[in-house]
Amino acid sequence: MGDAGEGIVDAESRIQERLEELQREAEQKKRKRSTIDPELARQLESLSLARTQLERQLQAVASTRRRTQLEAALADLDARIAACKVSRDGGA
């Protein structure tokens, strides 16, 4: 009978340890989210929207000259998006 009681206590302690572990993970995720620069996030969103708009224009354009301009603008946006992502990730 004593062994059954020990099993219950062991199970309860494992459950408690797991709950504490989950709580620590949630706190770490929350801290990580709070360290994201809101201005940088806004810039990334703006650049992404601009890129989507240019892609739509590129699909509808007939002029070779305008197509070249749009492709250059897309390349510039891609470079700016990549730079923002590098800044967001801490230079990694």
DSSP file (Angstrom, degrees, kcal/mol; ACC not computed):
  #  RESIDUE AA STRUCTURE BP1 BP2  ACC     N-H-->O    O-->H-N    N-H-->O    O-->H-N    TCO  KAPPA ALPHA  PHI   PSI    X-CA   Y-CA   Z-CA
    1    1 A M     >        0   0    0      0, 0.0     4,-1.5     0, 0.0     3,-0.1   0.000 360.0 360.0 360.0 -35.1    0.0    0.0    0.0
    2    2 A G  H  >  +     0   0    0      1,-0.2     4,-1.9     2,-0.2     5,-0.1   0.857 360.0  57.7 -64.6 -34.8    2.9    2.3    0.7
    3    3 A D  H  > S+     0   0    0      1,-0.2     4,-2.0     2,-0.2    -1,-0.2   0.879 103.3  52.8 -63.9 -38.1    4.3    1.8   -2.8
    4    4 A A  H  > S+     0   0    0      1,-0.2     4,-1.8     2,-0.2    -1,-0.2   0.895 108.3  50.8 -64.6 -39.7    1.0    3.1   -4.3
    5    5 A G  H  X S+     0   0    0     -4,-1.5     4,-2.1     1,-0.2    -1,-0.2   0.892 109.0  50.8 -64.8 -39.8    1.2    6.2   -2.2
    6    6 A E  H  X S+     0   0    0     -4,-1.9     4,-2.7     1,-0.2    -1,-0.2   0.884 107.4  54.3 -65.3 -37.7    4.7    6.9   -3.3
    7    7 A G  H  X S+     0   0    0     -4,-2.0     4,-2.4     2,-0.2    -1,-0.2   0.888 108.5  48.7 -62.1 -40.1    3.7    6.4   -7.0
    8    8 A I  H  X S+     0   0    0     -4,-1.8     4,-2.5     2,-0.2    -1,-0.2   0.919 111.9  48.4 -67.1 -42.9    1.0    9.1   -6.6
    9    9 A V  H  X S+     0   0    0     -4,-2.1     4,-2.3     2,-0.2    -2,-0.2   0.911 112.2  49.6 -63.6 -42.5    3.4   11.5   -4.9
   10   10 A D  H  X S+     0   0    0     -4,-2.7     4,-2.3     2,-0.2    -2,-0.2   0.916 111.5  48.8 -61.7 -43.5    6.0   10.9   -7.7
   11   11 A A  H  X S+     0   0    0     -4,-2.4     4,-2.4     1,-0.2    -2,-0.2   0.907 111.2  50.0 -64.1 -41.4    3.3   11.5  -10.4
   12   12 A E  H  X S+     0   0    0     -4,-2.5     4,-2.4     1,-0.2    -1,-0.2   0.893 110.6  49.0 -64.4 -39.3    2.2   14.7   -8.7
   13   13 A S  H  X S+     0   0    0     -4,-2.3     4,-2.5     2,-0.2    -1,-0.2   0.885 111.1  50.1 -69.4 -36.4    5.8   16.0   -8.5
   14   14 A R  H  X S+     0   0    0     -4,-2.3     4,-2.4     2,-0.2    -2,-0.2   0.906 111.1  49.4 -65.3 -40.8    6.4   15.2  -12.1
   15   15 A I  H  X S+     0   0    0     -4,-2.4     4,-2.4     2,-0.2    -2,-0.2   0.930 111.6  48.9 -62.5 -44.6    3.2   17.0  -13.1
   16   16 A Q  H  X S+     0   0    0     -4,-2.4     4,-2.3     1,-0.2    -2,-0.2   0.909 110.9  50.2 -62.9 -42.2    4.3   20.0  -10.9
   17   17 A E  H  X S+     0   0    0     -4,-2.5     4,-2.3     1,-0.2    -1,-0.2   0.907 111.0  49.3 -62.1 -41.3    7.7   20.0  -12.6
   18   18 A R  H  X S+     0   0    0     -4,-2.4     4,-2.6     2,-0.2    -2,-0.2   0.902 109.8  51.0 -65.8 -40.8    6.1   19.9  -16.0
   19   19 A L  H  X S+     0   0    0     -4,-2.4     4,-2.1     2,-0.2    -1,-0.2   0.903 111.1  48.4 -62.6 -41.4    3.8   22.8  -15.2
   20   20 A E  H  X S+     0   0    0     -4,-2.3     4,-2.3     2,-0.2    -2,-0.2   0.893 110.9  51.1 -65.1 -39.4    6.7   24.9  -13.9
   21   21 A E  H  X S+     0   0    0     -4,-2.3     4,-2.3     2,-0.2    -2,-0.2   0.924 110.3  48.5 -63.3 -44.9    8.7   24.0  -17.1
   22   22 A L  H  X S+     0   0    0     -4,-2.6     4,-2.3     1,-0.2    -1,-0.2   0.878 110.5  51.9 -62.8 -38.0    5.7   25.1  -19.3
   23   23 A Q  H  X S+     0   0    0     -4,-2.1     4,-2.2     2,-0.2    -1,-0.2   0.909 109.2  49.4 -65.7 -41.7    5.4   28.3  -17.3
   24   24 A R  H  X S+     0   0    0     -4,-2.3     4,-2.3     2,-0.2    -2,-0.2   0.912 111.2  50.0 -62.3 -42.8    9.1   29.1  -17.8
   25   25 A E  H  X S+     0   0    0     -4,-2.3     4,-2.3     1,-0.2    -2,-0.2   0.910 110.2  50.1 -62.7 -41.8    8.8   28.5  -21.5
   26   26 A A  H  X S+     0   0    0     -4,-2.3     4,-2.2     1,-0.2    -1,-0.2   0.899 110.7  49.7 -63.9 -40.4    5.8   30.8  -21.8
   27   27 A E  H  X S+     0   0    0     -4,-2.2     4,-2.5     2,-0.2    -1,-0.2   0.888 109.9  51.1 -65.5 -38.8    7.6   33.5  -19.9
   28   28 A Q  H  X S+     0   0    0     -4,-2.3     4,-2.3     2,-0.2    -2,-0.2   0.913 110.9  48.1 -64.5 -42.4   10.6   33.2  -22.2
   29   29 A K  H  X S+     0   0    0     -4,-2.3     4,-2.4     2,-0.2    -2,-0.2   0.905 111.4  50.7 -63.3 -41.1    8.4   33.5  -25.3
   30   30 A K  H  X S+     0   0    0     -4,-2.2     4,-2.0     1,-0.2    -2,-0.2   0.916 110.7  48.4 -64.1 -43.2    6.7   36.5  -23.8
   31   31 A R  H  X S+     0   0    0     -4,-2.5     4,-0.9     1,-0.2    -1,-0.2   0.900 110.9  51.4 -62.6 -40.4   10.0   38.2  -23.1
   32   32 A K  H >< S+     0   0    0     -4,-2.3     3,-0.7     1,-0.2     4,-0.3   0.914 110.0  48.7 -64.8 -42.5   11.2   37.4  -26.6
   33   33 A R  H >< S+     0   0    0     -4,-2.4     3,-1.2     1,-0.2    -1,-0.2   0.877 108.1  54.6 -63.8 -37.5    8.0   38.9  -28.1
   34   34 A S  H 3< S+     0   0    0     -4,-2.0    -1,-0.2     1,-0.3    -2,-0.2   0.674  99.4  62.2 -73.6 -15.2    8.4   42.1  -26.0
   35   35 A T  T << S+     0   0    0     -4,-0.9     2,-0.3    -3,-0.7    -1,-0.3   0.545  76.5 109.2 -86.9  -5.5   11.9   42.7  -27.3
   36   36 A I  S <  S-     0   0    0     -3,-1.2    52,-0.1    -4,-0.3     3,-0.0  -0.564  77.8-119.8 -72.4 128.2   10.8   43.1  -30.9
   37   37 A D     >  -     0   0    0     -2,-0.3     4,-2.2     1,-0.2     5,-0.2  -0.552  15.7-150.9 -69.9 119.3   11.1   46.7  -31.9
   38   38 A P  H  > S+     0   0    0      0, 0.0     4,-2.2     0, 0.0    -1,-0.2   0.848  96.1  53.9 -63.4 -33.2    7.7   48.0  -32.9
   39   39 A E  H  > S+     0   0    0      2,-0.2     4,-2.4     1,-0.2     5,-0.1   0.910 109.1  48.2 -65.9 -41.8    9.1   50.5  -35.3
   40   40 A L  H  > S+     0   0    0      2,-0.2     4,-2.5     1,-0.2    -1,-0.2   0.897 110.7  51.1 -65.3 -40.4   11.1   47.7  -37.1
   41   41 A A  H  X S+     0   0    0     -4,-2.2     4,-2.2     2,-0.2    -2,-0.2   0.894 110.1  50.2 -63.2 -39.6    7.9   45.5  -37.2
   42   42 A R  H  X S+     0   0    0     -4,-2.2     4,-2.5     2,-0.2    -2,-0.2   0.912 110.3  50.0 -64.6 -42.9    6.0   48.5  -38.7
   43   43 A Q  H  X S+     0   0    0     -4,-2.4     4,-2.8     2,-0.2     5,-0.2   0.923 110.4  49.6 -61.6 -44.7    8.7   49.0  -41.3
   44   44 A L  H  X S+     0   0    0     -4,-2.5     4,-2.3     1,-0.2    -1,-0.2   0.913 111.8  48.3 -60.9 -43.0    8.7   45.3  -42.3
   45   45 A E  H  X S+     0   0    0     -4,-2.2     4,-2.3     2,-0.2    -1,-0.2   0.918 112.6  48.7 -63.7 -43.4    5.0   45.3  -42.6
   46   46 A S  H  X S+     0   0    0     -4,-2.5     4,-2.3     2,-0.2    -2,-0.2   0.917 112.5  47.5 -62.9 -44.8    5.1   48.4  -44.8
   47   47 A L  H  X S+     0   0    0     -4,-2.8     4,-2.3     1,-0.2    -1,-0.2   0.887 111.0  52.0 -64.2 -39.0    7.8   47.0  -47.0
   48   48 A S  H  X S+     0   0    0     -4,-2.3     4,-2.1    -5,-0.2    -2,-0.2   0.908 110.4  47.5 -64.5 -42.3    5.9   43.8  -47.4
   49   49 A L  H  X S+     0   0    0     -4,-2.3     4,-2.2     2,-0.2    -2,-0.2   0.902 111.4  51.0 -65.4 -41.0    2.8   45.6  -48.4
   50   50 A A  H  X S+     0   0    0     -4,-2.3     4,-2.4     1,-0.2    -2,-0.2   0.896 108.9  52.0 -62.5 -39.9    4.7   47.7  -50.9
   51   51 A R  H  X S+     0   0    0     -4,-2.3     4,-2.3     1,-0.2    -1,-0.2   0.910 108.2  50.7 -63.6 -42.4    6.3   44.6  -52.4
   52   52 A T  H  X S+     0   0    0     -4,-2.1     4,-1.9     1,-0.2    -1,-0.2   0.909 110.5  49.7 -61.2 -42.5    2.8   43.0  -52.8
   53   53 A Q  H  X S+     0   0    0     -4,-2.2     4,-2.1     1,-0.2    -2,-0.2   0.914 110.8  48.8 -64.1 -43.1    1.6   46.1  -54.6
   54   54 A L  H  X S+     0   0    0     -4,-2.4     4,-2.6     1,-0.2    -1,-0.2   0.880 108.2  54.5 -65.4 -37.3    4.6   46.2  -57.0
   55   55 A E  H  X S+     0   0    0     -4,-2.3     4,-1.8     2,-0.2    -1,-0.2   0.904 108.2  49.4 -61.7 -40.8    4.2   42.5  -57.8
   56   56 A R  H  X S+     0   0    0     -4,-1.9     4,-1.1     1,-0.2    -2,-0.2   0.913 111.7  48.4 -64.2 -42.4    0.6   43.1  -58.8
   57   57 A Q  H >X S+     0   0    0     -4,-2.1     4,-1.1     1,-0.2     3,-0.5   0.904 108.6  54.6 -63.4 -40.4    1.7   46.0  -61.0
   58   58 A L  H 3< S+     0   0    0     -4,-2.6     3,-0.4     1,-0.2    -1,-0.2   0.866 104.3  54.2 -62.5 -36.7    4.4   43.9  -62.6
   59   59 A Q  H 3< S+     0   0    0     -4,-1.8    -1,-0.2     1,-0.2    -2,-0.2   0.807 114.7  40.4 -66.5 -29.0    1.8   41.2  -63.5
   60   60 A A  H << S+     0   0    0     -4,-1.1    -1,-0.2    -3,-0.5    -2,-0.2   0.532  90.0 109.6 -98.8  -7.1   -0.3   43.8  -65.4
   61   61 A V     <  +     0   0    0     -4,-1.1    -3,-0.0    -3,-0.4    -4,-0.0  -0.442  35.9 178.1 -78.8 142.8    2.4   45.9  -67.0
   62   62 A A        +     0   0    0     -2,-0.1     2,-0.3     5,-0.0    -1,-0.1   0.658  55.1  93.4-109.1 -27.2    2.9   45.8  -70.8
   63   63 A S     >  -     0   0    0      1,-0.1     4,-2.3     2,-0.0     5,-0.1  -0.516  63.3-150.2 -75.6 130.5    5.7   48.3  -71.2
   64   64 A T  H  > S+     0   0    0     -2,-0.3     4,-2.2     2,-0.2     5,-0.2   0.894  99.0  52.1 -64.5 -40.4    9.3   46.9  -71.1
   65   65 A R  H  > S+     0   0    0      2,-0.2     4,-1.9     1,-0.2    -1,-0.2   0.930 111.6  45.1 -63.1 -45.7   10.6   50.1  -69.6
   66   66 A R  H  > S+     0   0    0      1,-0.2     4,-2.7     2,-0.2    -1,-0.2   0.885 110.2  55.5 -65.6 -38.9    8.0   50.1  -66.8
   67   67 A R  H  X S+     0   0    0     -4,-2.3     4,-2.5     1,-0.2    -1,-0.2   0.914 107.4  49.9 -59.0 -43.3    8.7   46.4  -66.2
   68   68 A T  H  X S+     0   0    0     -4,-2.2     4,-2.1     2,-0.2    -1,-0.2   0.904 110.9  49.8 -62.5 -41.8   12.4   47.2  -65.8
   69   69 A Q  H  X S+     0   0    0     -4,-1.9     4,-2.4     2,-0.2    -2,-0.2   0.927 112.0  47.5 -62.2 -45.2   11.5   49.9  -63.3
   70   70 A L  H  X S+     0   0    0     -4,-2.7     4,-2.5     1,-0.2    -2,-0.2   0.890 110.6  51.4 -65.2 -39.6    9.3   47.6  -61.3
   71   71 A E  H  X S+     0   0    0     -4,-2.5     4,-2.1     2,-0.2    -1,-0.2   0.894 110.8  48.8 -64.9 -38.6   11.8   44.8  -61.2
   72   72 A A  H  X S+     0   0    0     -4,-2.1     4,-2.2     2,-0.2    -2,-0.2   0.902 111.3  50.1 -65.8 -40.7   14.5   47.3  -59.9
   73   73 A A  H  X S+     0   0    0     -4,-2.4     4,-2.6     2,-0.2    -2,-0.2   0.899 110.0  50.6 -64.5 -40.0   12.0   48.5  -57.3
   74   74 A L  H  X S+     0   0    0     -4,-2.5     4,-2.7     2,-0.2    -2,-0.2   0.908 109.3  50.7 -63.3 -41.7   11.3   45.0  -56.2
   75   75 A A  H  X S+     0   0    0     -4,-2.1     4,-2.0     2,-0.2    -2,-0.2   0.909 110.8  49.3 -62.7 -41.3   15.0   44.2  -55.9
   76   76 A D  H  X S+     0   0    0     -4,-2.2     4,-2.3     2,-0.2    -2,-0.2   0.926 111.5  48.7 -63.4 -44.5   15.5   47.3  -53.8
   77   77 A L  H  X S+     0   0    0     -4,-2.6     4,-2.9     1,-0.2     5,-0.2   0.907 108.9  53.3 -62.3 -41.4   12.5   46.3  -51.5
   78   78 A D  H  X S+     0   0    0     -4,-2.7     4,-2.4     1,-0.2    -1,-0.2   0.906 109.7  48.5 -60.0 -41.0   13.9   42.8  -51.2
   79   79 A A  H  X S+     0   0    0     -4,-2.0     4,-2.2     2,-0.2    -1,-0.2   0.906 112.9  47.4 -65.4 -41.6   17.3   44.3  -50.0
   80   80 A R  H  X S+     0   0    0     -4,-2.3     4,-2.2     2,-0.2    -2,-0.2   0.888 111.7  50.2 -67.7 -38.8   15.5   46.6  -47.5
   81   81 A I  H  X S+     0   0    0     -4,-2.9     4,-2.3     2,-0.2    -2,-0.2   0.922 110.7  49.7 -63.9 -43.7   13.4   43.7  -46.2
   82   82 A A  H  X S+     0   0    0     -4,-2.4     4,-2.1    -5,-0.2    -2,-0.2   0.899 110.0  51.1 -62.0 -40.3   16.5   41.5  -45.8
   83   83 A A  H  X S+     0   0    0     -4,-2.2     4,-2.2     1,-0.2    -1,-0.2   0.902 110.3  49.1 -64.8 -40.5   18.3   44.4  -43.9
   84   84 A C  H  X S+     0   0    0     -4,-2.2     4,-2.6     1,-0.2    -1,-0.2   0.899 110.3  50.8 -65.1 -39.6   15.3   44.8  -41.6
   85   85 A K  H  X S+     0   0    0     -4,-2.3     4,-2.3     2,-0.2    -1,-0.2   0.882 109.1  51.1 -66.7 -37.0   15.2   41.1  -40.9
   86   86 A V  H  <>S+     0   0    0     -4,-2.1     5,-3.4     2,-0.2     6,-0.5   0.919 112.2  47.3 -63.9 -42.8   18.9   41.1  -40.1
   87   87 A S  H ><5S+     0   0    0     -4,-2.2     3,-1.0     3,-0.2    -2,-0.2   0.901 112.2  50.1 -63.7 -41.1   18.4   44.0  -37.7
   88   88 A R  H 3<5S+     0   0    0     -4,-2.6    -1,-0.2     1,-0.3    -2,-0.2   0.885 109.3  50.7 -64.5 -39.2   15.4   42.2  -36.1
   89   89 A D  T 3<5S-     0   0    0     -4,-2.3     3,-0.3    -5,-0.2    -1,-0.3   0.388 122.2-103.8 -83.4   4.9   17.3   39.0  -35.6
   90   90 A G  T < 5S-     0   0    0     -3,-1.0    -3,-0.2    -4,-0.2    -2,-0.1   0.784  71.3 -56.3  82.0  27.5   20.2   40.8  -33.9
   91   91 A G      <       0   0    0     -5,-3.4    -1,-0.2    -6,-0.2    -4,-0.1   0.593 360.0 360.0  82.3   9.8   22.6   40.7  -36.8
   92   92 A A              0   0    0     -6,-0.5    -6,-0.1    -3,-0.3    -2,-0.1   0.460 360.0 360.0 -84.5 360.0   22.5   36.9  -37.2
